[in-house]
């Protein structure tokens, strides 16, 4: 079964909710998709192709791309694409900037049209898609930082700068996930105010590469958390969503534990 990253799944869900109809397989008007397009991960600079198989009479095809912002755009047989109006799209060369693009095919005849499920481009190269964001919390609260990266065989190493430069972190009673994409801080203390955190992401599927995320600054307030005062507990989970234009994760809600 095809596996998507969290960001990719959220993007597809949001696109569907916004009316892109990407998860439909039959429109009841004589078009049915038997085979959805699936992207096989490749290294940057390599080519790939996507194929859709559908049944119906007099079908026409139009491949579209969603470049993480804006909307799906019709493709033409130019700029490295061919077969844009056929059942199989060919991409001559995938650049790193094309990682996480969504491709789908619009299949139509005189009675209507149907969109295939979006296929997400995934490169084997190690790439940082979203850097950790600055964070604010209250003394005693839980907090976490996350880096969104894609690629094959990724390794993570979080670092902290307490004022004397960045140094590797290890799991202890305060910090966990130091070698994962999510760094968790079990309890904020005042001295952490102004600390900076970053993640070193490494991979060697296509090339040996080490990437350094942008640093995220932690602000710790000594004031009483107003939500904690009202709810009588601690935040256990922060919920984010991908906005409809494919931008950075946006805060949605906080779940609290008593």
C-alpha positions as CSV (number, residue, x, y, z in Angstrom):
1,X,0.0,0.0,0.0
2,X,1.2,3.5,-0.8
3,X,2.4,5.4,2.3
4,X,2.3,9.1,2.5
5,X,4.0,11.4,4.9
6,X,1.8,13.2,7.5
7,X,2.1,16.5,5.5
8,X,1.1,14.7,2.3
9,X,-1.9,13.0,3.8
10,X,-3.1,16.3,5.3
11,X,-2.6,18.1,2.1
12,X,-4.7,15.5,0.2
13,X,-7.5,15.6,2.8
14,X,-7.7,19.3,2.7
15,X,-7.7,19.4,-1.1
16,X,-10.5,16.9,-1.1
17,X,-12.5,19.0,1.4
18,X,-12.0,22.0,-0.7
19,X,-13.7,20.3,-3.6
20,X,-10.9,18.9,-5.6
21,X,-12.7,15.5,-5.6
22,X,-9.4,13.6,-5.7
23,X,-10.5,10.5,-3.9
24,X,-13.5,9.7,-6.1
25,X,-13.2,6.6,-8.4
26,X,-16.6,6.6,-10.2
27,X,-18.9,9.5,-11.1
28,X,-21.9,7.4,-12.1
29,X,-21.8,8.8,-15.6
30,X,-19.9,6.1,-17.3
31,X,-16.3,6.8,-16.1
32,X,-14.6,4.5,-13.7
33,X,-10.9,4.5,-12.6
34,X,-9.4,1.1,-12.2
35,X,-5.8,2.1,-11.6
36,X,-4.8,5.3,-9.7
37,X,-1.5,7.0,-10.5
38,X,1.3,6.1,-8.1
39,X,4.6,7.8,-7.9
40,X,7.8,5.7,-7.4
41,X,10.4,7.7,-5.4
42,X,13.5,8.6,-7.5
43,X,16.6,10.7,-7.0
44,X,16.6,14.4,-8.0
45,X,17.5,14.7,-11.7
46,X,15.9,11.4,-12.6
47,X,12.7,11.0,-14.6
48,X,9.5,9.3,-13.8
49,X,6.0,8.7,-15.2
50,X,2.5,8.4,-13.9
51,X,-0.3,6.2,-15.3
52,X,-4.0,6.2,-14.9
53,X,-6.3,3.4,-16.2
54,X,-10.0,4.1,-16.7
55,X,-13.0,2.6,-18.5
56,X,-15.6,4.5,-20.5
57,X,-16.2,5.5,-24.1
58,X,-14.6,8.5,-25.8
59,X,-12.4,9.4,-22.8
60,X,-10.0,12.3,-22.9
61,X,-7.3,13.0,-20.4
62,X,-5.7,16.1,-18.9
63,X,-2.9,15.9,-16.3
64,X,-2.7,18.6,-13.7
65,X,-0.2,19.7,-11.0
66,X,-0.5,21.3,-7.6
67,X,2.8,23.0,-6.7
68,X,2.0,23.3,-2.9
69,X,0.5,26.8,-3.4
70,X,-2.4,28.0,-5.5
71,X,-4.5,25.4,-7.3
72,X,-4.2,22.5,-9.7
73,X,-3.0,23.7,-13.1
74,X,-3.3,22.0,-16.4
75,X,-0.1,20.6,-17.8
76,X,1.1,20.9,-21.4
77,X,3.8,19.0,-23.4
78,X,6.5,21.5,-22.4
79,X,9.0,22.2,-19.7
80,X,10.0,18.5,-19.3
81,X,6.5,17.1,-19.5
82,X,5.0,14.8,-22.2
83,X,1.8,12.9,-22.5
84,X,-0.1,15.6,-20.7
85,X,-3.3,14.7,-22.6
86,X,-2.9,10.9,-22.5
87,X,-3.3,8.2,-19.9
88,X,0.4,8.3,-19.0
89,X,2.3,11.4,-18.0
90,X,6.1,11.5,-18.5
91,X,8.4,13.7,-16.4
92,X,11.8,14.1,-17.9
93,X,13.6,15.2,-14.8
94,X,12.5,15.9,-11.2
95,X,14.2,18.7,-9.4
96,X,14.4,19.1,-5.6
97,X,11.9,22.0,-5.8
98,X,9.3,19.6,-7.2
99,X,9.3,17.4,-4.1
100,X,5.8,17.0,-2.6
101,X,4.1,18.2,-5.8
102,X,0.7,16.6,-6.4
103,X,-0.3,15.3,-9.8
104,X,-3.7,14.1,-10.8
105,X,-5.5,13.3,-14.1
106,X,-8.9,14.7,-15.2
107,X,-10.7,12.1,-17.2
108,X,-13.7,13.3,-19.1
109,X,-16.2,12.6,-21.9
110,X,-19.4,14.3,-23.1
111,X,-21.4,13.3,-19.9
112,X,-19.0,14.6,-17.3
113,X,-15.6,14.3,-15.8
114,X,-13.7,12.5,-13.0
115,X,-10.5,13.2,-11.2
116,X,-7.9,10.6,-10.2
117,X,-6.5,10.4,-6.7
118,X,-3.5,12.8,-6.4
119,X,-0.1,11.2,-6.6
120,X,2.6,12.8,-4.4
121,X,6.1,13.2,-5.8
122,X,8.6,11.8,-3.3
123,X,12.4,12.2,-3.8
124,X,14.8,9.8,-2.1
125,X,17.1,12.8,-1.5
126,X,17.1,14.2,2.1
127,X,15.1,17.4,2.1
128,X,13.7,19.7,4.8
129,X,10.2,20.6,3.8
130,X,9.2,22.7,6.9
131,X,11.7,24.0,9.5
132,X,10.9,24.1,13.3
133,X,8.9,27.2,14.3
134,X,9.6,29.5,17.2
135,X,7.7,28.5,20.3
136,X,6.2,30.2,23.3
137,X,5.2,28.5,26.6
138,X,4.8,28.9,30.3
139,X,6.9,27.6,33.1
140,X,5.9,24.1,33.9
141,X,4.2,23.4,30.5
142,X,5.1,20.8,27.9
143,X,6.4,21.9,24.6
144,X,7.7,20.3,21.4
145,X,9.5,21.3,18.2
146,X,9.2,19.4,14.9
147,X,11.1,19.3,11.6
148,X,9.3,18.0,8.5
149,X,11.7,16.2,6.3
150,X,11.4,13.7,3.4
151,X,13.8,11.2,1.8
152,X,15.0,7.7,2.3
153,X,17.0,6.5,5.3
154,X,16.8,9.8,7.2
155,X,18.6,10.4,10.5
156,X,17.9,13.2,13.0
157,X,19.9,14.9,15.6
158,X,18.6,17.8,17.6
159,X,20.9,20.5,19.0
160,X,20.4,23.3,21.5
161,X,22.1,26.6,22.0
162,X,21.9,27.8,25.6
163,X,24.2,30.7,24.9
164,X,27.5,29.1,24.1
165,X,26.8,27.6,20.7
166,X,24.9,24.6,19.4
167,X,25.5,21.2,20.9
168,X,24.0,17.8,20.3
169,X,21.2,16.7,22.7
170,X,20.6,13.4,24.3
171,X,17.4,12.0,25.8
172,X,17.0,12.6,29.5
173,X,14.2,13.4,32.0
174,X,13.6,16.8,30.3
175,X,14.2,16.2,26.6
176,X,13.1,13.2,24.6
177,X,13.1,12.4,20.8
178,X,16.5,14.0,20.3
179,X,17.2,11.6,17.4
180,X,13.7,11.8,15.9
181,X,11.8,14.4,13.9
182,X,10.0,15.6,17.1
183,X,11.8,17.0,20.1
184,X,9.7,17.0,23.3
185,X,10.4,19.1,26.4
186,X,8.5,17.6,29.3
187,X,8.6,20.7,31.5
188,X,9.6,24.2,30.7
189,X,11.8,26.2,33.2
190,X,12.6,29.9,33.2
191,X,16.2,29.4,32.3
192,X,15.1,27.9,28.9
193,X,13.9,31.4,27.8
194,X,15.9,32.3,24.7
195,X,17.2,28.8,24.1
196,X,17.5,27.9,20.4
197,X,16.8,24.5,18.9
198,X,17.7,23.1,15.5
199,X,17.8,19.7,13.9
200,X,20.5,18.1,11.8
201,X,19.0,15.9,9.1
202,X,21.2,13.5,7.2
203,X,20.6,11.0,4.4
204,X,22.6,9.0,1.9
205,X,20.0,7.4,-0.5
206,X,21.0,9.4,-3.5
207,X,23.9,11.4,-2.1
208,X,25.6,11.8,1.2
209,X,24.1,15.0,2.6
210,X,23.8,16.7,5.9
211,X,21.1,19.4,6.3
212,X,20.8,21.9,9.1
213,X,17.3,23.3,9.9
214,X,16.7,26.9,10.7
215,X,16.9,27.5,14.5
216,X,13.7,27.9,16.5
217,X,13.8,30.2,19.5
218,X,11.9,29.2,22.7
219,X,10.2,31.9,24.8
220,X,9.3,30.9,28.3
221,X,6.9,33.1,30.3
222,X,6.7,33.1,34.1
223,X,3.1,34.2,34.0
224,X,0.3,31.8,34.8
225,X,-0.9,30.0,31.7
226,X,-4.5,31.3,31.4
227,X,-5.7,28.1,29.6
228,X,-4.1,26.0,32.3
229,X,-5.8,28.1,35.0
230,X,-9.2,27.7,33.3
231,X,-8.8,24.0,32.3
232,X,-6.9,22.8,35.3
233,X,-4.5,20.7,33.4
234,X,-1.6,20.6,30.9
235,X,-1.6,20.7,27.1
236,X,-1.2,17.1,25.9
237,X,-1.3,17.6,22.2
238,X,-1.2,20.5,19.7
239,X,-3.3,20.1,16.5
240,X,-2.1,21.6,13.3
241,X,-3.5,21.6,9.8
242,X,-2.2,22.4,6.3
243,X,-4.1,25.3,4.9
244,X,-5.9,25.1,1.5
245,X,-3.1,26.8,-0.4
246,X,-0.4,24.3,0.7
247,X,1.4,26.7,3.0
248,X,3.1,26.0,6.3
249,X,1.3,24.2,9.1
250,X,-1.2,26.4,10.9
251,X,-2.3,26.2,14.5
252,X,-5.8,24.7,14.9
253,X,-6.4,23.6,18.5
254,X,-4.8,22.4,21.7
255,X,-6.0,19.3,23.6
256,X,-5.7,19.4,27.4
257,X,-5.1,16.6,29.8
258,X,-6.3,16.8,33.4
